[in-house]
Amino acid sequence: MSYDVVITNGTLVSPELGKLRGDIGITGEEIASIANPGTLEGQGTEEIDATDKHVLPGAIDPHTHHGIYRGLEADAETESRSDLVGGVTTIGNYFRRAGSYEEILDEYFAEAEPNYYHDYFFSLGLLSYEHIEEIPYIIDELGITSFKWYKNYKDVAPEKFGVDCEMHDDWADAFIQELAAQDVPTTLGHHSENMEITSALGDSPYLDTGLDDDQEYRDYDILVEQFPDYAEAQSMIASGALARQHNYDDSFYAVHISAGKTADELAMLQDAGWDIIGETCTHYLTLTAEECDERHNVNPPVRSKADQETLWDRVADGTISCIGTDHCANLEDDKIGEDVVDSLPGFPSSATMLPLILSEGVTAGRISLERAVAVTSTNTAKAFNLYPKKGSLQIGTDADLTVVDMDETKTVTPELLQGGADYSPYDGREVTGWPTHTLVRGTIAYANGEVIAERGFGTHIDRPIKYDN
């Protein structure tokens, strides 16, 4: 038998398989065979020798914001190209606009489809009652089944977006009930923030008082104080409780958990029978506030070493089941303001997601390699209703794969990442564990430092996914 692509002699890793040495045969866009090591040698039109390397399902970054600063057309091209360097084969892009999505999205798809190197899906932020009314159309006609509740827009949405909605809980109640009424699985991403608390702190002279007289006050501390951990935790609990009242907590997805306190509260809720899904981001796992500067302005902010270690513990024990990045592409001259608070929020990081988790998680002994695959691919595919098409090593699933050299150490630079940004929040960091090859739907898209995919090969993943058999 012959295959379009064969990967030989690698160690295959997935939550379903565990670890096993073997070959993978690919026909068209799908995995066609999983065989004993060396048995498929010579049977592929193209072959990759994965001896001493690991073969993983392609990473999925569910939390990006392409188009927020540079326009979607530019970001789709540069950021998906960069993603291949880091083994990312699918991203989820959060998008929010006032007005009718039925009228807006055709243009958005037209900018995306010719430019993505890998596959993608959209998640829409709902801002108004009009958007709630459009949910059935969005699902049935646009193939989008994931949405976002931005608690940070409560009260400010009319001024920020020009909508006739303050996004209070009466609106959220209608939002959740409409999602729960759909006859297909949906996902609700939730930005956990108590605006009454954070807005008051933002206007408080307390933030200008600094630390004790013998301590230097750092700009980044202002962000940490304005967005306190308890406000994040309280918001997640309150909103999750509303979702639970409508039997929707198993589709409630708490995005970018930054605080150990929030993760611990999530663990208690799950122990009590709540099914909330937790996501954290690589910057909360690999940076601390003490080392952050203008490049690291993000909401919620990076916190303490203690928060970081608690988050790792909660990734390891299953409380936090997904990892994203909150990726935004911007240029350093635009990003950096007069101080941390004046700098643009968000930074690029999708391409470093998998390598950082391999380096700081697996190599550092915090989690197993199987757990790393689960939180960077398989669990995310399940949370966003992509599984088993994505996030899996099974016959008949999309051949989205990354071949990883767990021993290769590289220094993070913008040139290495090949994206649109001219800086990285991880500039100069030594990271161990990098892809040598990335495949998107059976096509070798990246090999040994070179992106070889064709721009526009990626496509939108329509959900719910329909299978022929």
C-alpha positions as CSV (number, residue, x, y, z in Angstrom):
1,M,0.0,0.0,0.0
2,S,1.2,3.5,-0.7
3,Y,0.5,6.8,1.2
4,D,0.9,10.5,0.4
5,V,3.0,11.1,3.5
6,V,4.6,8.6,5.9
7,I,6.1,9.5,9.3
8,T,8.4,6.7,10.5
9,N,10.0,5.5,13.8
10,G,8.5,8.3,16.0
11,T,7.1,8.1,19.5
12,L,3.4,8.8,19.0
13,V,1.8,10.7,21.9
14,S,-1.8,11.4,22.7
15,P,-4.2,10.9,25.6
16,E,-5.8,8.1,23.7
17,L,-2.6,6.2,22.8
18,G,-0.3,7.2,25.7
19,K,3.2,6.9,24.2
20,L,4.1,4.3,21.7
21,R,6.7,4.0,18.9
22,G,5.2,3.7,15.5
23,D,4.6,4.9,12.0
24,I,1.8,7.0,10.6
25,G,0.5,6.8,7.0
26,I,-1.4,9.7,5.6
27,T,-3.7,9.6,2.6
28,G,-5.2,12.9,1.4
29,E,-6.0,14.9,4.5
30,E,-6.5,12.1,7.0
31,I,-4.5,9.6,9.0
32,A,-5.0,6.3,7.1
33,S,-2.7,4.0,9.1
34,I,-1.0,3.7,12.5
35,A,1.6,0.8,12.3
36,N,4.5,-0.7,14.1
37,P,7.8,1.3,13.8
38,G,9.5,1.0,10.5
39,T,6.8,-1.0,8.8
40,L,5.7,1.8,6.5
41,E,9.1,2.9,5.4
42,G,9.3,3.3,1.6
43,Q,5.6,3.5,1.2
44,G,5.2,7.3,1.2
45,T,5.5,9.8,-1.6
46,E,7.0,12.0,1.0
47,E,8.6,10.6,4.2
48,I,9.6,12.1,7.5
49,D,12.1,10.2,9.7
50,A,11.0,10.8,13.3
51,T,13.6,8.7,14.9
52,D,14.3,10.0,18.5
53,K,11.4,12.5,18.1
54,H,7.8,12.6,19.2
55,V,4.8,12.9,17.0
56,L,1.9,14.9,18.6
57,P,-1.5,16.1,17.4
58,G,-1.1,19.6,16.1
59,A,-1.5,22.2,18.8
60,I,-4.7,24.3,18.9
61,D,-4.7,27.8,20.3
62,P,-8.3,28.6,21.1
63,H,-7.7,32.1,22.2
64,T,-6.4,34.6,19.7
65,H,-7.4,38.1,18.5
66,H,-6.3,38.3,14.9
67,G,-7.2,41.6,13.3
68,I,-7.5,43.6,16.4
69,Y,-4.6,46.0,15.7
70,R,-3.4,45.3,12.1
71,G,-6.5,44.0,10.3
72,L,-7.5,40.4,9.8
73,E,-6.0,40.1,6.3
74,A,-2.5,40.9,7.6
75,D,-2.8,38.9,10.8
76,A,-4.2,35.8,9.1
77,E,-1.1,35.6,6.9
78,T,1.7,36.5,9.2
79,E,0.4,34.9,12.4
80,S,-0.7,31.6,10.9
81,R,2.7,31.4,9.2
82,S,4.4,31.9,12.6
83,D,2.1,29.4,14.2
84,L,3.5,26.6,12.1
85,V,7.0,27.2,13.6
86,G,5.5,26.4,17.0
87,G,3.4,23.4,15.9
88,V,0.1,25.1,15.9
89,T,-2.3,23.8,13.2
90,T,-5.6,25.4,14.3
91,I,-6.6,28.6,16.0
92,G,-9.8,30.0,17.4
93,N,-10.2,33.7,16.8
94,Y,-12.4,35.9,19.1
95,F,-14.1,38.6,17.1
96,R,-16.6,41.3,18.3
97,R,-18.3,44.1,16.5
98,A,-21.5,46.1,16.9
99,G,-24.1,45.6,14.2
100,S,-25.5,42.5,12.6
101,Y,-23.1,39.6,12.3
102,E,-25.3,38.4,9.4
103,E,-24.1,41.5,7.5
104,I,-20.6,41.7,8.8
105,L,-19.2,38.1,8.6
106,D,-19.1,37.7,4.8
107,E,-16.4,40.4,4.6
108,Y,-14.6,38.8,7.5
109,F,-14.5,35.4,5.9
110,A,-13.4,37.0,2.6
111,E,-10.3,38.5,4.4
112,A,-9.6,35.2,6.2
113,E,-9.9,32.4,3.7
114,P,-7.2,33.5,1.2
115,N,-4.6,34.1,3.9
116,Y,-4.5,31.5,6.6
117,Y,-1.8,28.8,6.3
118,H,-3.6,26.6,8.8
119,D,-7.2,26.0,9.8
120,Y,-9.2,28.3,12.0
121,F,-12.6,28.8,13.7
122,F,-14.3,31.9,14.9
123,S,-15.8,32.7,18.2
124,L,-18.1,35.7,18.3
125,G,-18.4,38.2,21.2
126,L,-22.1,39.1,21.7
127,L,-22.7,42.7,22.6
128,S,-26.5,43.3,22.2
129,Y,-29.9,41.8,22.1
130,E,-29.7,41.9,18.3
131,H,-26.7,39.5,18.6
132,I,-28.7,37.1,20.8
133,E,-31.5,37.0,18.2
134,E,-28.9,36.1,15.5
135,I,-27.6,33.1,17.4
136,P,-29.6,30.5,15.3
137,Y,-28.4,32.1,12.1
138,I,-24.8,32.3,13.2
139,I,-24.9,28.5,14.0
140,D,-26.9,27.3,11.0
141,E,-25.5,29.5,8.3
142,L,-22.1,30.6,9.4
143,G,-20.9,27.3,11.1
144,I,-19.9,29.2,14.3
145,T,-20.9,27.6,17.7
146,S,-18.6,29.4,20.2
147,F,-19.3,32.8,21.7
148,K,-17.9,35.1,24.3
149,W,-19.3,37.0,27.2
150,Y,-17.0,40.0,27.9
151,K,-17.6,41.0,31.5
152,N,-15.1,43.8,31.0
153,Y,-17.5,45.6,28.7
154,K,-20.3,45.8,31.3
155,D,-21.6,49.4,31.4
156,V,-19.1,50.7,28.9
157,A,-20.4,48.8,25.8
158,P,-22.7,51.7,24.7
159,E,-19.8,54.2,24.6
160,K,-17.2,51.7,23.3
161,F,-19.3,50.0,20.6
162,G,-22.3,52.3,20.1
163,V,-24.7,49.5,21.1
164,D,-28.0,50.0,23.0
165,C,-27.0,47.5,25.7
166,E,-25.1,47.8,29.0
167,M,-24.5,44.0,29.1
168,H,-26.0,43.5,32.5
169,D,-27.1,40.1,33.8
170,D,-30.7,40.4,32.4
171,W,-29.0,40.4,29.0
172,A,-26.6,37.7,30.0
173,D,-29.5,35.6,31.2
174,A,-31.2,35.8,27.8
175,F,-27.8,35.1,26.1
176,I,-27.3,31.9,28.1
177,Q,-30.9,30.7,27.7
178,E,-30.7,31.1,23.9
179,L,-27.4,29.1,23.8
180,A,-28.9,26.4,26.0
181,A,-31.9,26.1,23.7
182,Q,-29.9,25.2,20.7
183,D,-30.0,21.6,19.5
184,V,-26.2,21.5,18.8
185,P,-23.4,21.8,21.3
186,T,-22.1,25.4,21.9
187,T,-19.4,27.0,23.9
188,L,-19.5,30.2,25.9
189,G,-16.1,31.8,26.7
190,H,-16.2,34.0,29.7
191,H,-13.9,36.9,30.5
192,S,-14.0,36.9,34.3
193,E,-13.9,40.5,35.6
194,N,-15.9,42.4,38.1
195,M,-16.2,45.9,36.5
196,E,-17.6,47.5,39.6
197,I,-14.4,46.6,41.4
198,T,-11.8,47.2,38.7
199,S,-13.4,50.4,37.5
200,A,-13.4,51.8,41.0
201,L,-9.8,50.8,41.5
202,G,-8.8,52.4,38.2
203,D,-10.1,55.7,39.5
204,S,-8.7,55.3,43.0
205,P,-5.8,57.4,44.3
206,Y,-4.8,54.1,46.1
207,L,-3.1,53.1,42.9
208,D,-0.7,56.1,43.1
209,T,0.4,55.6,46.6
210,G,3.1,53.1,45.8
211,L,4.6,50.5,48.1
212,D,6.5,51.1,51.3
213,D,9.0,53.9,51.4
214,D,12.0,51.5,51.1
215,Q,10.6,49.7,48.1
216,E,10.6,50.8,44.4
217,Y,7.2,51.1,42.9
218,R,6.9,49.4,39.5
219,D,4.4,50.3,36.8
220,Y,3.4,46.7,36.5
221,D,2.1,46.6,40.1
222,I,-0.6,49.1,39.1
223,L,-2.1,46.6,36.7
224,V,-2.0,43.8,39.3
225,E,-3.7,46.1,41.9
226,Q,-6.4,47.3,39.5
227,F,-7.3,43.8,38.4
228,P,-7.2,41.9,41.7
229,D,-7.3,38.1,41.9
230,Y,-10.5,38.1,44.0
231,A,-12.4,40.1,41.4
232,E,-11.5,37.5,38.7
233,A,-12.5,34.6,41.0
234,Q,-15.8,36.2,42.1
235,S,-16.8,37.0,38.5
236,M,-16.2,33.4,37.3
237,I,-18.2,32.0,40.2
238,A,-21.2,34.4,39.8
239,S,-21.4,34.0,36.0
240,G,-20.9,30.2,36.2
241,A,-23.7,30.0,38.7
242,L,-26.0,31.7,36.2
243,A,-25.0,29.3,33.5
244,R,-25.6,26.4,35.9
245,Q,-29.2,27.5,36.6
246,H,-29.8,26.8,32.9
247,N,-27.9,23.5,32.9
248,Y,-25.2,25.1,30.8
249,D,-22.2,25.0,33.1
250,D,-20.7,22.1,31.0
251,S,-20.4,24.6,28.1
252,F,-19.1,27.5,30.3
253,Y,-15.5,28.1,29.4
254,A,-13.5,30.4,31.7
255,V,-10.9,32.0,29.6
256,H,-7.4,33.2,30.6
257,I,-7.5,32.3,34.3
258,S,-4.6,34.3,35.7
259,A,-4.8,33.8,39.5
260,G,-4.1,30.9,41.7
261,K,-7.1,31.9,43.8
262,T,-9.4,31.6,40.7
263,A,-8.0,28.2,39.9
264,D,-8.5,27.0,43.5
265,E,-12.1,28.2,43.4
266,L,-12.6,26.3,40.1
267,A,-11.3,23.1,41.7
268,M,-13.8,23.4,44.6
269,L,-16.6,24.0,42.1
270,Q,-15.7,21.0,40.1
271,D,-15.5,18.9,43.2
272,A,-19.0,20.1,44.0
273,G,-20.2,18.8,40.6
274,W,-19.9,21.9,38.5
275,D,-18.7,21.2,35.0
276,I,-17.0,24.6,34.2
277,I,-14.0,24.3,31.8
278,G,-10.9,26.3,32.8
279,E,-8.3,27.8,30.5
280,T,-5.1,29.5,31.4
281,C,-2.5,31.1,29.1
282,T,1.2,30.5,28.7
283,H,2.2,33.9,30.1
284,Y,0.6,33.1,33.4
285,L,2.5,29.9,33.6
286,T,5.9,31.2,32.5
287,L,6.2,34.8,33.6
288,T,5.9,36.7,36.9
289,A,4.9,40.3,37.5
290,E,8.4,41.0,38.8
291,E,9.9,40.4,35.4
292,C,7.2,42.2,33.4
293,D,7.5,45.6,31.7
294,E,5.7,47.6,29.0
295,R,5.8,44.6,26.6
296,H,3.6,42.6,29.0
297,N,0.6,44.8,29.4
298,V,-2.4,42.4,29.2
299,N,-5.7,42.0,30.9
300,P,-5.8,40.2,33.3
301,P,-2.2,40.9,34.2
302,V,0.6,38.4,35.0
303,R,0.8,37.8,38.7
304,S,3.1,36.3,41.3
305,K,5.4,33.3,41.5
306,A,2.9,31.7,43.9
307,D,0.1,32.2,41.4
308,Q,2.2,30.6,38.7
309,E,2.9,27.5,40.7
310,T,-0.7,27.1,41.7
311,L,-1.7,27.3,38.1
312,W,0.8,24.6,37.2
313,D,-0.6,22.4,39.9
314,R,-4.1,22.9,38.6
315,V,-3.0,22.1,35.1
316,A,-1.4,18.9,36.4
317,D,-4.4,17.8,38.4
318,G,-7.0,18.4,35.7
319,T,-8.7,21.5,37.1
320,I,-7.5,23.6,34.2
321,S,-7.9,21.6,31.0
322,C,-7.0,24.0,28.2
323,I,-4.2,26.4,27.4
324,G,-4.4,29.4,25.1
325,T,-2.4,32.6,24.6
326,D,-4.7,35.6,24.1
327,H,-2.5,36.3,21.1
328,C,-2.5,39.8,19.6
329,A,0.0,40.9,16.9
330,N,1.4,44.4,17.2
331,L,4.6,46.2,16.5
332,E,6.9,47.4,19.3
333,D,6.6,51.1,18.4
334,D,2.8,50.8,18.7
335,K,2.8,48.6,21.7
336,I,5.1,50.5,24.0
337,G,3.7,53.6,25.7
338,E,5.1,56.0,28.2
339,D,4.7,53.4,30.9
340,V,3.1,50.0,31.4
341,V,-0.4,51.3,31.8
342,D,-0.1,53.5,28.7
343,S,1.1,50.5,26.6
344,L,-1.3,48.6,24.3
345,P,-2.8,45.5,25.9
346,G,-1.9,42.1,24.4
347,F,1.1,40.6,22.7
348,P,2.1,37.8,20.3
349,S,2.5,34.3,21.7
350,S,0.8,31.5,19.8
351,A,4.0,30.2,18.2
352,T,5.6,29.8,21.6
353,M,2.7,28.1,23.3
354,L,3.6,24.5,22.7
355,P,7.4,24.9,23.1
356,L,6.9,26.8,26.4
357,I,4.6,24.1,27.7
358,L,7.1,21.4,26.7
359,S,10.0,23.3,28.2
360,E,8.5,24.6,31.4
361,G,5.9,21.9,31.9
362,V,7.3,18.6,30.6
363,T,11.1,19.1,30.8
364,A,10.8,20.8,34.1
365,G,8.9,17.9,35.5
366,R,5.6,19.6,36.2
367,I,3.4,17.6,33.8
368,S,3.7,14.6,31.6
369,L,4.0,14.8,27.9
370,E,0.6,13.2,27.6
371,R,-0.9,15.9,29.8
372,A,0.9,18.6,27.6
373,V,-0.8,17.2,24.5
374,A,-4.2,17.1,26.3
375,V,-4.1,20.8,27.4
376,T,-2.6,22.1,24.1
377,S,-4.7,20.1,21.7
378,T,-7.1,17.3,22.7
379,N,-9.0,19.0,25.5
380,T,-9.3,22.2,23.4
381,A,-10.7,20.3,20.5
382,K,-13.3,18.8,22.8
383,A,-14.2,22.1,24.4
384,F,-14.8,23.7,21.1
385,N,-16.6,20.8,19.4
386,L,-13.8,20.0,17.0
387,Y,-12.9,16.5,18.3
388,P,-12.0,14.0,17.0
389,K,-11.6,15.8,13.7
390,K,-8.9,17.8,15.4
391,G,-6.7,17.1,18.5
392,S,-6.4,13.4,17.9
393,L,-4.2,10.6,16.5
394,Q,-6.8,8.2,15.2
395,I,-7.4,6.7,11.8
396,G,-9.8,8.8,9.8
397,T,-9.1,12.1,11.7
398,D,-7.4,15.1,10.2
399,A,-3.7,14.6,9.8
400,D,-2.8,17.7,11.8
401,L,0.5,16.7,13.3
402,T,3.7,18.1,14.7
403,V,7.0,16.3,15.0
404,V,8.9,17.5,18.0
405,D,12.5,17.3,19.1
406,M,12.2,17.4,22.9
407,D,16.0,18.0,23.3
408,E,16.3,21.0,20.9
409,T,16.9,24.3,22.7
410,K,16.4,27.6,20.8
411,T,16.5,31.2,21.9
412,V,13.2,33.1,21.3
413,T,13.6,35.9,18.8
414,P,11.1,37.5,16.4
415,E,13.2,36.2,13.5
416,L,12.8,32.6,14.8
417,L,9.1,33.0,15.1
418,Q,8.6,34.5,11.6
419,G,5.5,36.4,12.5
420,G,4.2,40.0,12.0
421,A,5.5,41.3,15.3
422,D,9.0,42.7,15.8
423,Y,9.3,41.6,19.4
424,S,8.2,38.8,21.7
425,P,7.3,38.9,25.4
426,Y,9.8,36.0,25.6
427,D,12.7,37.7,23.8
428,G,15.9,36.0,24.7
429,R,14.4,33.1,26.6
430,E,16.0,29.7,26.1
431,V,13.2,27.2,25.4
432,T,13.7,23.4,25.0
433,G,11.4,21.4,22.8
434,W,10.6,22.6,19.3
435,P,8.8,21.2,16.2
436,T,10.9,20.0,13.3
437,H,7.9,19.5,11.1
438,T,4.3,20.6,11.2
439,L,1.5,19.1,9.0
440,V,-1.9,20.6,8.3
441,R,-4.5,18.2,7.0
442,G,-1.8,15.9,5.7
443,T,0.3,18.5,4.0
444,I,3.8,19.2,5.2
445,A,3.5,22.9,6.1
446,Y,6.7,23.5,8.0
447,A,10.0,21.6,7.9
448,N,13.3,22.3,9.6
449,G,12.9,26.0,10.0
450,E,11.1,26.8,6.7
451,V,7.4,27.4,6.1
452,I,6.5,25.6,2.9
453,A,2.7,25.7,3.0
454,E,0.8,27.7,0.5
455,R,-0.9,30.8,1.8
456,G,-4.7,30.2,1.8
457,F,-4.4,26.4,2.4
458,G,-6.1,26.9,5.8
459,T,-9.9,26.9,5.9
460,H,-12.6,27.7,8.4
461,I,-13.9,24.7,10.3
462,D,-17.7,24.8,10.1
463,R,-19.4,23.5,13.3
464,P,-21.2,21.4,14.1
465,I,-18.9,19.1,12.3
466,K,-20.8,16.8,10.0
467,Y,-19.4,13.3,9.2
468,D,-20.2,11.1,6.2
469,N,-20.6,8.0,8.3
